[in-house]
Amino acid sequence: MLDIKFIRENAELLNKTAIDKKIKFDAKDLLDIDKAKNSLQEELDVLRAQLNEGNKQIRTLSNEERPAHIVKMKAVSEKVKAMDEKARELKSAFNIEMLKVPSPLHETTPIGNTDEDNVVVSTWGELPKFDFEPKSHMTLGDELDIIDVERGVKLSGARSYFLKNEGTLLEIALMRYALDFLVKRGFTPMTVPQFVKSHAMTGTGYFPGGEDQTYKLGEDDLYMIGTAEVPLASYHYDEILDQKQFPIKLTAWSDCFRREAGTYGKDTHGLYRIHQFQKVEQVYIMENDEEASLKAHQYLLDNAVDFVKSLGIPHQITDVCSGDIGQGQVKKFDINSWMPSRNAYCETHSCSMFYEFQARRLKMRYRDENGKMKFCHTLNNTLIASPRVLIPVLELNQTKEGTIKIPEVLLPYMHGITEIKPK
């Protein structure tokens, strides 16, 4: 959500942004409603003033004058009621249109249509050269008895799975290592609700537009989160924060759920695209300063890059293009990790900068040093998402003997297990 004054003054920019982002939005629709709403409000203010003044006059009128005056005021009152109803309708329409407004892109964001137009910023690590025929994570998972998709599908349908034995321990090790990694960098660890009210989904920009990807608990009007970003960014919903608190750095290890609607037949093999997964997320809340936001964006990206490097995973950083960026994001980087079985760098992290887009929706404010009320800036980035990250971890660390070496940084979490071997 943006400031309506900014929207009025930058309608052409926002229409171009919508085109670049492939988002359906026309500033004229919003501004027409805005104009009608304000015009009606002016009329209402005049009528209410007349009604108030007329009601005060009643006690000063004679018995002969009073009946006609009462009839006149009743007519004004009825008109006010009718206009009030119309005003509520316009306000509702206005709020709906405001939720469609895209955030303008940062000047450095590349213009493009799909993820194929994302720009590679850097590449790290050498691709593996196996002196044997490498196996996919699914083959390894089956042979080592650490992944069971067949029973997962039998129990819960497509895109479901079981991890077991060292597979479970490895995932927990990765998540615990990730959480410790961020705590050491000053993040506050949180245990978060995994289902939230609609205002949290709307506040973080997932609604409207992402309803088809979200599991809903219908009887309770609650929604399963697809990322801990939602409860973390919403933690200070409708609060006025103390500027001295900034930056607020939050992290959570949570289960996440996505319906993956519209992906029928896509990425059906293995653990790449599934309905239930775990993430360790980093969320950053700070003062309203665009230059400082850019530095914070790089900071969050560096955290994830350092983490991936510590696991020895070759990867690329891409500058996400306009057609592949979300409605609220101003700029976004992806980290794409090398997955041998897919013979490609595949997305494992997304680092997003929002400026005040989320904070306006979440009513998250602070007073600056001059006492002026401002909306915060928010940013977020995944540190790890599992089981997707298990794909490179398992495949890159496999041996000719069919075993998997545990990455050194995970050894303290693996209960003495240094290698996953056939049972």
Number of C-alpha atoms within 10 A of each C-alpha: 24 21 11 14 8 10 18 15 10 13 16 14 15 22 20 17 22 24 16 20 24 18 17 11 19 18 20 13 12 22 18 11 18 21 13 15 19 14 12 17 16 12 13 18 12 12 17 16 12 15 19 12 12 16 14 11 12 16 10 10 12 9 10 8 11 15 13 11 16 14 11 13 19 13 13 17 17 11 14 19 13 11 17 15 11 15 19 12 13 19 17 13 16 20 15 13 19 20 19 23 25 24 23 23 26 15 9 10 18 18 19 19 17 15 15 11 17 23 18 15 12 11 15 15 12 11 13 13 8 11 8 9 8 18 18 20 24 20 15 21 20 14 15 20 18 21 25 16 21 13 13 16 14 11 12 11 13 15 20 21 23 15 18 16 12 20 20 15 17 25 20 17 20 26 23 15 20 23 24 13 17 23 15 9 10 12 20 16 18 15 12 18 14 18 21 19 15 15 15 25 27 18 24 24 24 21 17 14 12 12 14 14 16 19 17 18 12 8 6 8 11 16 20 19 25 25 23 29 28 23 24 26 24 23 15 16 19 14 13 16 17 12 16 12 12 13 15 16 21 23 29 24 23 23 20 19 21 18 16 15 11 9 10 9 7 10 12 13 12 20 22 19 18 20 19 16 19 21 25 26 25 29 25 25 25 24 26 19 12 15 9 13 21 15 11 20 23 14 15 21 25 13 17 24 19 13 18 21 13 13 16 19 24 20 25 20 23 21 22 28 25 30 23 19 25 20 26 25 23 22 27 26 25 24 25 21 25 26 26 19 15 12 8 12 18 18 19 21 23 19 26 25 27 27 27 31 26 27 27 21 22 26 18 25 24 22 16 15 9 6 8 8 12 17 24 27 25 27 27 27 26 25 28 24 24 21 23 22 21 19 22 24 24 25 22 27 17 22 17 12 9 17 17 21 18 19 18 11 13 21 17 12 16 17 10 8 16 15 17 21 15 14 6
